[in-house]
């Protein structure tokens, strides 16, 4: 982690933030040789669709999909029952 003074941060804010954003570097900021702040890149996140897009799972054929759907509904009826009755 790079350590800079508060004065350097004030003078070179754009360059320092560019390093954090593009390179993922963290920066410690000191004033009078005392740590006062840390600038760190954000935690990288992704949406569910982005996560699933990277999965390399075999796809089901239409016949397999129909069989899976039938099996998943086994033991379930179409009627609603009262669990308290």
C-alpha positions in Angstrom: 0.0 0.0 0.0 1.4 3.4 -1.0 1.5 6.0 1.7 1.1 9.7 0.8 0.8 12.9 2.7 -2.5 14.8 2.9 -0.8 17.6 1.0 0.1 15.2 -1.9 -3.5 14.0 -2.0 -4.7 17.6 -2.3 -2.2 18.4 -5.0 -2.6 15.1 -7.0 -6.2 14.0 -6.3 -7.0 13.0 -9.8 -3.9 10.9 -10.4 -4.2 9.2 -7.1 -7.9 8.3 -7.6 -7.0 7.1 -11.1 -4.5 4.6 -9.6 -7.1 3.4 -7.2 -9.7 3.0 -9.9 -7.7 1.5 -12.7 -5.0 -0.5 -10.9 -6.9 -1.4 -7.8 -4.2 0.0 -5.6 -4.9 1.2 -2.0 -3.5 4.4 -0.7 -2.8 5.4 2.9 -3.0 9.1 3.7 -1.0 10.6 6.5 -1.0 14.0 8.2 2.0 14.8 10.4 3.1 11.1 10.2 -0.2 9.9 11.5 -2.5 7.8 9.4 -5.8 9.7 8.9 -7.4 7.8 6.0 -7.2 5.0 3.5 -8.5 5.1 0.0 -9.3 1.6 -1.3 -11.0 0.4 -4.5 -14.6 -0.8 -4.1 -15.4 -4.5 -3.8 -16.1 -5.9 -7.2 -19.7 -7.1 -7.6 -21.7 -8.7 -10.3 -25.3 -9.3 -11.0 -26.9 -12.7 -10.9 -27.2 -12.8 -14.7 -23.4 -11.9 -15.0 -22.6 -14.8 -12.6 -24.8 -17.3 -14.5 -23.4 -16.1 -17.9 -20.0 -17.4 -16.9 -21.2 -20.8 -15.8 -20.5 -23.5 -18.4 -23.3 -25.9 -17.6 -24.7 -28.4 -20.0 -28.2 -27.4 -21.2 -31.2 -29.7 -21.0 -32.8 -31.0 -24.1 -36.5 -30.4 -24.4 -37.2 -34.0 -23.5 -35.0 -33.8 -20.4 -36.6 -30.5 -19.4 -40.1 -32.0 -19.7 -39.0 -35.0 -17.6 -37.4 -32.8 -15.0 -40.5 -30.6 -14.8 -42.7 -33.7 -14.4 -40.5 -35.1 -11.7 -40.3 -31.8 -9.8 -44.1 -31.7 -9.6 -44.5 -35.3 -8.4 -46.2 -35.5 -5.0 -47.7 -32.0 -5.5 -51.4 -31.6 -6.3 -53.0 -28.6 -8.0 -55.3 -27.9 -5.0 -54.5 -25.6 -2.1 -54.9 -27.1 1.3 -55.0 -25.5 4.7 -52.0 -26.7 6.7 -53.8 -25.8 9.9 -56.9 -27.9 9.3 
